[in-house]
Amino acid sequence: MSAQYSKQQDDSGQHGQSQQQNPPPYYEKDALTAEPAATVIIRDTQLQPNDYLTLAIFATLCCCLPLGIVALIKAGEVRSKFSDGDMAGASESSKAAKKWGIWGVIAGIAMWVLAVVFLIVYIKLIVDPQKAEAEQTNDPTNDFSSSYQ
């Protein structure tokens, strides 16, 4: 290629110039080279707030159904708001899911304690006096004495 360039220069009448002063067009420094454009993806690295889904499920199944359902709804809102990019709303729903879940567990435990207390009271105040009365009178129609021995 350099021989052809030199020959073209000689034919055009530019005998006194060297090749370094007048480089061929494909060696020009001002030539633009284009590389493939890089795609830049900017991701928000914020973490999703805790949705307290396990607490909501526990409160629903084991403790207090109404409060647990509210906690489940709030836990679902956390994920949907986070995927929409609403970090403030997701954080608020997370706090609400935690609050409803905790209150559901507390209400469920309170109901279980009350049920056990009522059962004990029922046995001690209602069944035991009837049993004692049946034993004292030996009433054959009241058969409590045979069932407790």
N, C-alpha and C positions, 0 to 999 in steps of 0.2 A: 504494500500500500504506500509506503514512503517513497518507493521508486516512482510510482504513478504520480504522486503529489509533486515530486521534484520535476518530473517531466512536464507536468501541467504548468508549473511555475516557469520553467524554461521556455515553454511555448508561448506563454503570455507576455514574456518580456521582462520578468522580474528576476534578473540574473544575480544581482548583488545581495539579496536578502537570504538569510539562513532560515532553516526550518524552525528554529526555536523562536524567532521573532514573529513568525506568522504560522502558528500551528493550525493543523486541519480543524474543521468544525467539530469533529467528534472529540477533540481534546480541549475544547474551550472550558475555562473555569466558570464562566457565567451560565453554563447550561443547567437547567432545572432538572432535578431527578425527583420523581415522585415515588414514595413508598405507599404501600396499602395503609389506609387510615385505620388506626386502632380504635376499637369500641371500648369506651370507658363506662363501666357500670358503677354508679355510686350507690352504695347500700347503707341504709341507716343501721348501725350496729347496736341499737338499743334492744335490750332484752324484753321479752314479753313479761308483764307482771304476772305473779302467781295467780292462777284462777281458782285455787282451793276447791277443785272438783272432787277430790277424794273426801274432803271434809263434808262437802254438800251431799255426796252419795251416802256417806255414813249417817249424817243427820236425817236423811230421808228414809233410809231403810231401817235403822235401828232406834231412832229416837223420836223425832217429832216430824210427822209427814208434812204438815202445812209450811212450817218454817224451812224444812229441807228442800221443798219444791222451789221456794223463793231463792234459796241459796243456789240451786241448780240453774235457775234462769240467769242469775247474776254471773255465775261462772261461765255460762255460754256467751254472755255479753262481753266478757273480757277478751275472748278470742276474736269475736267478730269486730269489735272496736279496734283491737290491735292490728288486725289485717287491713282495716280501712285507713290506718295511719293515725288514728285518734288516740294518742298516748295518754292524754289527760282523762278522757272518758274511760279508757281501759284501766287506768289506775283507780278511778273512782269505783268502777264495777268490781275490781279486785277487793277493795276495802269493804264494799257492801256484801260481797259473797262471803268474806271471812266473818263479818259481823253476823249475818243471818245463819251461817253454819254453826258458829259458836253458840248463838242463842238457841238454835235447834237442839244441839247436844245438851245444853243446860236444861232446857224444857223437858227433853226426853228423860234425862236422869231424874229430874224432880218428879215426873209422872211415875217412874218406876219406884222411887222411894215412897211416894204416897200410896201406890198400890200395895206395896209390902206392908206399910203401916196399917192400912185399912184391913188387910188380910189378917194381920196379927190381932188387931182390935176385934174383928169379927169372931175370930176363934176364941179369944179370951173372954169377951163380954157376952157373946150370944150363944155359942155352941157349948162352952164349958158349963154355964149355969143350967142349960137345958139337960145336959148330961148328968149333972149333980142332982137335979130335981128328979130325973127319971130313976136314978139309983135309990133315992130316998123313998120314993113312993112305990117302987117296984111295979110300975104300971106295965102290963103286958102289951099294951098298944104302942107304947113308946119304947122302941128297941135300940136306944142309943148305947146302952150298956154292953150289948153284944158286939157292936161294931168297933168299939175302942179297946177291947181286950185282946 
